[in-house]
Amino acid sequence: MPINIKNFLLSKNKKSKIGDFQDLEHIDGVAISAISADLYKETRDDLVLFYFRDGANYASVYTQSKIISENIKWNLNLKSNSVKALLVNAGNANAFTGKQGFKGIAQIAEELSKELTIKMSEDEEKKNFVKSNEILFGSTGTIGEKFPAEKIKNSLPDLIKKIKYTQNKYLWMKAALGIMTTDLVPKLSMEECLIGNSEVKIYGIAKGSGMIFPNMATTLGYIFTDADIPSGILKKLLKKNIETTFNAISCDGDTSTNDMVTFFSTKKTKHSKVKSINDNKLKEFDKSLHAVMLNLAKRIAADGEGASKFISVKVRSARNISDAKKVAFSIANSPLVKTAIAGEDPNWGRIIMAIGKAKADLNLNKLAISFGDIKVIEKGQLFSNYEEAVVAEYLQGEKIDLVVDLNVGSKDFTAYTMDLTKQYIEINSDYRS
C-alpha cells in the first residue's frame, strides 16, 4: 500500500504510543535526495541518498549474524574514517545474493562516484572527486531475491538531480519514509546541545518493525551531527550508547542480516577540539546522543509489526548486568507474555515463567513484580491487596510498564518491546504477496 506522506506533515499534532514526532530542519554538511527506483510493485520512495560534499567522519556497528548482506560486506571493506555518501535502498535486502549482489554494489558505487564527481565539479570551482570507496550502503527488504542493481543504477541521474543541500521537515520525512519496509510510521529524532559555547545538532532517522532483536546493532539507524568529532570518538560514543538503546529493543527475537547503525559527523560547527570520549565538553553531547538513539529505538519497538501496545520491561537490582538483560529479554521475547498483553489478560504467571527460564540469580523471597505502579508480587508472594480487575484496566492502555525487582544486587536494565497480535501473523504470512 502506498504511504501517504500527508499523514505525517502535521506531525506536531500526530500522537504515537511514545509521544510526538519531532520536526527535523537543516543541519550543515548533509544533502539529501529520495526517489522511487521502482523497487516495489507500487510507486513509492525506495532509494535515499545522503551526500556529504565536504566529507563526513563516521562510525558504524553492524549485525553479528553469521549471514550478512552484501552491502555490509562492502562497508566492512572500507578502510577510510571519512565518507562522501550513504545510499540506502528499500525493497531488497541484498542478502544471500552472492557474487551478483556484491558485484551490483560495486557497479553502483562506481557509477555513483562518477555522478557525484560531476555534480561536485558543477557546484564548485575547484576540482574534487568522489571515490567509490567513499560510499556506504544500506539495504533493507526481502532476503534472497536478486539484487536490482540495474534499476538502481538507472535511477542515479534522477537521484543526483534531486539532491537538496538545504533540508526541511518535509525532506527528512521523505527520507525516513524512503527507507521503510513494513513500518507504519517513519522514525525521526533530534536534539540540540552545546560543546563548549557552540551549539550543535544531532539528528537521526531509523527504520525497523520486524526481525528486531539486538546483536551489536539492530535495524537501520542513521545519526548525523554537525559537530567536529573524530571517527574514533564517534565509534566509542556509538558503542557506549547503543547498549541501552538499539540493543535494548526486541519485536520478535529475530536478528536481521542487514542490521547497521551509523553515526556521521559533518564537522561544520566550529568548537574547541574534542580530544577523547572522556572530555568534559562531551558530557552534554553524550546525553543528547543517547536521547536521540533511545527515542529512535523506542519508536521501532512501538511500531513493531502488528503492535497495539508499547511495552517496557524494567529489571531492577539484579546481581549483574548480564542477569538483568537475561530476565528483561526473557520477558520481552516471550510469545506467551506478549499475547497475554495483547489480549489485555493480567496473566502474571507468564511473567513468572519467563523470569524462571532466564537462568539468572534469583531469591524468590525477594522477588517483586508490578504493572506500572500496581503491585502484583511482593517478597515472592502475591500482593495482599492484589486486584486483578485493576491490572486488567491498566492493560487497556497503549503504554505498558512491567517492573521486576530481583532485589539481589544493584544492576538495572530496561528492554523495550511490543505485544504480539493476530496482525503480526497476517503481516508476515503476506509479506511477499
C-alpha positions in Angstrom: 0.0 0.0 0.0 1.5 3.4 -0.9 2.4 5.6 2.0 0.6 8.9 2.3 3.1 11.5 3.4 0.3 14.0 4.1 -0.5 12.0 7.2 2.9 12.9 8.6 3.2 16.6 7.7 1.1 17.6 10.6 3.4 15.8 12.9 3.1 18.2 15.9 -0.4 17.0 16.2 0.3 13.4 15.4 0.4 11.3 18.5 2.1 7.9 18.8 2.4 5.5 21.7 5.6 7.2 22.8 4.8 10.9 22.2 5.0 13.5 19.4 7.0 13.3 16.2 9.9 15.7 16.1 10.5 18.3 13.3 14.0 18.0 11.9 15.1 21.0 9.9 18.5 21.9 8.5 21.9 20.5 9.5 25.0 21.8 7.8 27.1 19.4 5.7 24.3 17.0 4.7 22.5 16.9 1.4 19.5 14.6 0.8 17.7 13.1 -2.1 14.9 10.5 -2.1 13.2 9.0 -5.2 11.4 5.9 -6.4 13.6 3.4 -8.3 10.6 1.1 -8.8 11.8 -1.4 -6.3 8.2 -2.1 -5.2 5.1 -3.1 -7.1 3.6 0.2 -6.2 5.3 3.6 -6.7 6.9 4.9 -3.5 10.2 6.4 -2.5 12.7 3.5 -2.1 16.1 5.0 -2.8 17.6 7.6 -0.5 21.0 9.4 -0.8 22.8 11.2 2.0 25.6 13.2 0.4 28.4 14.8 2.3 30.1 17.2 -0.2 32.9 18.0 2.1 33.1 14.5 3.6 32.0 13.3 7.0 33.7 11.3 9.7 31.7 8.2 10.5 31.5 5.1 12.7 29.2 2.0 12.3 28.1 -1.0 14.2 26.7 -4.0 12.3 24.8 -7.2 12.8 26.6 -10.1 14.4 24.6 -12.6 12.4 26.8 -15.2 10.7 25.0 -14.4 7.5 25.4 -10.8 6.4 24.1 -8.8 3.5 26.4 -7.9 0.6 26.2 -4.2 1.4 27.6 -4.8 4.9 30.4 -6.8 3.3 31.1 -3.8 1.2 31.0 -1.4 4.1 33.3 -3.6 6.2 35.9 -3.5 3.4 36.1 0.3 3.6 39.3 1.4 5.4 38.8 5.2 5.5 37.4 7.1 8.5 35.6 9.5 6.2 32.9 9.1 3.5 31.2 11.2 1.0 27.9 9.4 0.6 25.4 6.9 2.1 23.0 5.2 -0.3 20.1 3.3 1.1 17.6 1.1 -0.8 14.4 -0.5 0.5 12.6 -3.4 -1.2 15.6 -5.7 -1.4 18.0 -6.8 1.4 20.8 -7.8 -1.0 21.4 -10.8 1.4 22.2 -14.3 0.3 22.6 -12.9 -3.2 26.3 -14.0 -3.5 28.6 -12.6 -6.2 25.8 -11.0 -8.1 24.8 -8.9 -5.1 28.3 -7.8 -4.3 29.1 -7.0 -7.9 25.9 -4.9 -8.1 27.0 -2.9 -5.1 30.5 -2.3 -6.7 28.9 -1.2 -10.0 26.5 1.2 -8.3 29.4 2.6 -6.2 31.5 3.2 -9.4 28.6 4.9 -11.2 27.5 6.9 -8.2 31.1 8.1 -7.6 31.2 9.4 -11.2 27.8 11.1 -11.0 28.7 12.8 -7.7 32.1 13.9 -9.0 30.3 15.6 -12.0 27.9 17.1 -9.5 30.7 18.4 -7.4 32.5 20.0 -10.3 29.3 21.7 -11.3 28.8 23.1 -7.8 32.4 24.2 -7.1 35.2 25.9 -8.9 37.8 23.6 -7.6 38.1 20.1 -8.9 37.2 17.4 -6.3 36.5 13.7 -6.6 34.2 11.2 -5.0 35.8 7.7 -4.9 33.8 4.5 -5.0 35.3 3.5 -1.6 33.9 6.7 -0.1 30.4 5.4 -0.4 28.5 3.5 2.3 25.4 1.3 1.5 22.3 0.3 3.5 19.8 -2.2 2.2 16.5 -3.5 3.6 13.8 -5.7 2.3 13.4 -9.3 1.2 16.3 -11.7 1.7 17.4 -13.9 -1.2 15.9 -12.1 -4.1 18.0 -10.9 -7.0 19.5 -7.5 -6.2 18.1 -4.9 -8.7 21.4 -3.3 -9.5 20.3 -2.1 -12.9 17.2 -0.4 -11.6 19.2 1.4 -9.0 22.0 2.4 -11.5 19.4 3.7 -14.0 17.8 5.8 -11.2 21.1 7.5 -10.2 20.8 10.5 -12.6 17.4 11.4 -11.2 18.6 10.9 -7.7 21.6 13.2 -8.2 19.4 15.8 -9.9 17.1 16.0 -6.9 19.8 16.5 -4.3 18.8 19.2 -1.8 21.6 21.0 0.1 19.1 22.6 2.5 16.8 20.3 4.4 13.5 20.9 5.9 10.8 18.8 7.8 9.4 17.5 4.5 12.7 16.3 3.2 13.7 14.5 6.4 10.3 12.9 6.5 10.6 11.8 2.8 14.0 10.2 3.6 12.6 8.4 6.7 9.7 7.1 4.6 12.0 6.0 1.8 13.9 3.5 3.9 10.8 1.9 5.4 9.6 -1.6 4.7 6.8 -3.0 6.9 7.0 0.1 9.2 3.7 2.0 9.6 5.4 5.3 10.6 8.7 7.0 10.0 11.2 7.3 12.8 12.9 10.6 13.4 14.6 12.2 16.4 16.6 15.3 17.2 18.4 17.1 20.0 20.4 20.3 20.2 23.1 20.8 22.8 26.4 22.6 23.5 30.0 21.6 23.0 31.8 24.4 24.9 30.0 27.5 23.9 29.0 26.2 20.5 25.5 24.9 19.7 25.5 21.6 17.8 22.7 19.4 16.4 22.1 15.7 16.5 19.5 14.3 14.0 18.6 10.7 13.5 16.3 8.5 11.4 15.7 4.8 11.6 13.6 2.0 10.2 12.5 -1.2 11.8 9.3 -3.1 12.5 10.1 -6.8 12.3 13.2 -9.0 12.6 14.2 -6.8 15.5 16.5 -8.2 18.2 19.8 -6.8 19.3 23.1 -8.3 18.4 25.6 -5.4 18.3 23.2 -3.3 16.3 19.6 -3.5 15.3 17.6 -2.5 12.2 18.8 0.6 10.2 19.7 3.7 12.1 21.5 6.8 10.7 22.5 9.6 13.0 24.0 12.9 11.9 25.7 15.7 13.8 27.3 19.0 12.6 29.9 18.7 15.5 33.5 18.2 14.6 34.3 14.8 16.2 36.9 12.3 15.0 35.7 8.9 13.9 37.5 7.1 16.8 35.5 9.1 19.3 32.3 8.6 17.2 32.8 4.9 17.4 33.3 4.9 21.2 30.2 7.1 21.7 28.1 4.8 19.4 29.2 1.6 21.2 28.6 3.1 24.6 25.1 4.4 23.9 23.9 1.5 21.7 23.7 -1.0 24.6 20.8 0.8 26.3 19.1 2.0 23.1 19.1 -0.1 19.9 20.4 -3.1 21.8 17.6 -2.8 24.3 14.7 -3.4 21.9 13.1 -6.6 20.6 10.0 -7.1 18.5 10.2 -10.8 17.7 13.5 -12.2 18.9 15.0 -12.4 15.3 18.2 -10.7 14.3 18.5 -9.3 10.7 21.2 -10.0 8.2 21.3 -6.3 7.5 21.4 -4.5 10.8 23.5 -1.3 10.9 23.7 1.9 12.9 26.0 4.6 11.5 26.9 7.9 13.1 28.2 10.8 10.9 30.0 14.0 11.8 29.9 16.7 9.1 32.5 18.9 11.1 30.6 22.1 10.1 30.3 23.6 13.6 33.5 25.1 15.0 34.1 24.4 18.6 37.0 23.7 20.9 38.7 20.5 20.0 37.4 17.2 21.5 40.3 15.0 22.4 38.7 11.9 23.9 35.4 10.4 24.9 36.1 11.4 28.5 36.4 15.1 27.6 34.1 17.2 29.9 33.0 19.1 26.8 31.3 16.0 25.6 29.1 15.3 28.6 26.0 17.2 27.3 26.6 15.9 23.8 26.8 12.3 25.1 23.4 12.7 26.9 21.8 14.2 23.8 23.1 11.4 21.6 21.7 8.9 24.0 18.3 10.7 23.9 18.2 10.6 20.1 19.2 6.9 19.9 16.7 5.9 22.7 13.9 7.9 21.0 14.5 6.1 17.7 14.8 2.7 19.4 11.6 3.2 21.3 9.8 4.2 18.1 11.0 1.0 16.4 9.6 -1.1 19.3 6.3 0.8 19.4 5.9 0.3 15.6 6.6 -3.4 15.8 4.6 -5.4 13.2 1.0 -5.6 14.3 1.7 -3.8 17.6 -1.1 -2.3 19.6 0.9 -1.7 22.8 4.4 -0.4 23.6 5.9 -2.4 26.5 8.9 -1.5 28.7 10.4 -4.3 30.8 12.4 -2.8 33.7 14.5 -5.2 35.6 16.0 -3.8 38.8 18.5 -4.8 41.4 20.0 -7.8 39.6 23.3 -9.4 40.7 25.0 -8.2 37.5 24.1 -6.5 34.2 24.1 -9.9 32.4 21.4 -11.2 34.7 19.3 -8.0 34.3 19.4 -8.4 30.5 18.6 -12.1 30.6 15.5 -11.5 32.6 14.4 -8.5 30.7 14.7 -10.2 27.3 13.3 -13.4 28.5 10.1 -11.5 29.3 10.3 -9.2 26.2 10.7 -12.1 23.8 8.1 -14.4 25.4 5.2 -15.1 23.0 3.1 -16.0 26.0 3.7 -12.8 27.8 3.3 -10.7 24.6 0.0 -12.4 23.6 -1.4 -12.1 27.1 -0.7 -8.3 27.0 -2.3 -8.1 23.5 -5.4 -9.8 24.9 -5.3 -7.4 28.0 -5.1 -10.5 30.2 -3.4 -9.9 33.6 -1.8 -13.4 33.5 1.2 -12.6 35.7 2.0 -16.3 35.8 3.5 -16.0 32.4 5.9 -13.3 33.7 6.9 -15.7 36.5 7.6 -18.3 33.8 9.8 -16.0 31.8 11.8 -15.0 34.8 12.3 -18.6 35.8 13.6 -19.7 32.4 16.1 -16.9 32.2 18.7 -18.7 34.4 19.5 -15.6 36.4 20.5 -15.5 40.0 17.2 -15.3 41.9 16.0 -15.2 45.5 12.2 -15.9 45.4 11.7 -14.4 48.8 12.9 -11.1 47.5 11.1 -11.1 44.1 8.7 -8.2 43.3 6.6 -7.6 40.2 4.5 -4.6 39.3 2.4 -3.5 36.3 3.2 0.2 36.3 2.6 1.3 40.0 0.3 -1.6 40.6 1.9 -4.3 42.8 1.4 -7.9 41.9 4.2 -9.8 43.6 5.9 -8.7 46.8 8.6 -10.7 48.6 7.9 -13.7 46.5 4.2 -13.8 47.2 1.0 -12.5 45.6 0.5 -8.9 47.0 -2.1 -9.0 49.7 -4.2 -6.2 48.2 -3.9 -7.5 44.6 -7.0 -6.9 42.4 -7.0 -8.5 39.0 -9.6 -6.1 37.7 -7.3 -3.1 38.4 -4.5 -4.7 36.4 -6.9 -5.6 33.6 -7.9 -2.0 33.4 -4.3 -0.9 33.3 -3.6 -3.3 30.4 -6.2 -1.5 28.3 -3.7 1.4 27.8 -1.2 1.6 24.9 1.9 2.0 27.1 2.6 -0.9 29.5 5.4 -0.8 32.1 6.4 -4.2 33.6 8.7 -3.8 36.6 10.6 -6.7 38.0 12.7 -6.2 41.2 15.1 -9.1 41.8 16.5 -7.4 44.9 19.7 -9.4 44.9 22.1 -6.7 43.6 22.5 -3.2 42.2 22.3 -3.6 38.4 19.4 -2.4 36.3 18.4 -2.9 32.6 15.3 -1.9 30.6 14.2 -3.7 27.5 11.5 -2.3 25.1 9.1 -4.4 23.0 5.6 -4.7 21.8 2.6 -7.1 22.1 2.1 -10.0 19.7 -1.2 -9.7 17.8 -3.0 -11.5 15.0 -1.8 -8.7 12.7 1.8 -9.9 13.2 0.9 -13.2 11.7 -1.1 -11.6 8.9 1.8 -9.2 8.0 4.4 -11.9 7.9 2.4 -14.5 6.2 1.5 -11.9 3.5 5.0 -10.2 3.4 5.8 -11.1 -0.2 2.3 -11.3 -1.7 
